[in-house]
Amino acid sequence: MKTLLPHFLLFFLLFVATMGVSPEYTRPHPRPLIFRPHNRSESEPQQVHISVAGKDNMRVSWITSDKKVKSVVEYGKTPGKYEASATGESTSYKYFFYSSGEIHHVRIGPLEPSTMYYYRCGGYGPEFSFRTPPSAFPIEFAVTGDLGQTEWTASTLSHVGARDYDLLLLPGDLSYADTNQPLWDSFGRLVEPYASTRPWMVTEGNHEIETFPIIYPHGFRAYNARWLMPHQESGSTSNLYYSFDVAGAHIIMLGSYTDFDSNSNQYKWLRGDLARVDRRRTPWILVTIHAPWYNSNLAHKGEGESMRKAMEKILYEARVDVVFAGHVHAYERFTRVYDNKADECGPVHVTIGDGGNREGLAMLFENPSPWISVYREASFGHGRLRIVNSTHAHWSWHRNNETDAHMSDEVWLESLSSSTPCNQINISSTSPNDEL
Ligand SMILES: [Fe+2]
């Protein structure tokens, strides 16, 4: 972790082979990378982040350079007074010349909703705090994808943090480390002030893959070790796809870079997960993917098509309300859509890959705009979904101006579970292999 030179050399050698990003798009005005160095002691926690881990539980994750630090979290509702503690587990990984620190994951709870908790990791270092999500509406999600770690990222994060929210959804492409492992550590430090105070729920993008022939053929080595999500708690056998409930919303985080065809584990898990949803308890269903199924930008055109063909029908029949995607470095909102046509019972698709990564913006859109595309703009920013009650939610997109976030798009959404023409839920209990 001390010297970056070998990692940068390796990064350049591997760059073209592993990126999966087309170079032909002009993406103006990327801003410089921010590298956050480690400035705490070897035993103190760094890169602290939290995530929802089953009903009334939270997972606290952090890294220490000292491998002997215990995976224990002390916590309570008063600063400095820790009435409870929990012990978890730790892991580490190697990637060529790089050895990670000790990565700790501790599940704490049961916790009360809408409550501030104060906590300390491993018995050392500063006190952190977070607020648990509410148990009922209203609830507000911040949404941003393709985040990276540039000055634009810092701008987006400052706008996210400037207004209260309950939970952040990140539809893939986190650190843009792209095999340069110290950048994973730097990213963890950059986001810690936000990710240690509100749950960050993420799914993987192409920049998380980091495969290398023969040596690391399966990929996701850093991502799975560092960003453990509640897949076991949601019956998934892979950290690359999972679901969770918060307030009255069921959130499904799908994986664009693992198998999704009708014989795959992900497909079978998704069918089972949707079949278990009780819309009286969770009237809203949100889904995140990385490569968008609907996209009128020339960047990454068609890359989500095979996944759309495999999975769109079961999401449609389950009356999923919104699908968030990343990957394309721009913002785009579609009308309710199914099978490439406007459909009042289909989800609203939103591309929000505009977090601020080093590659810059995807400036080229199809012309004329397809009429199912309602609003599109190549600017960095973030989105907010405020679910007000079981029937209505407000979606807004906030462009990064130089010093503030400007709301540039907004729409009121009605839950499909309350929409009279659409509220017949059609998920059947047939075999996952049956033709739907
Ligand atoms: Fe991507």
Boltz pocket constraint, residues with backbone or C-beta under 6 A from the ligand:
constraints:
  - pocket:
      binder: B
      contacts: [[A, 146], [A, 172], [A, 173], [A, 205], [A, 206], [A, 207], [A, 290], [A, 326], [A, 327], [A, 328]]
      max_distance: 6.0
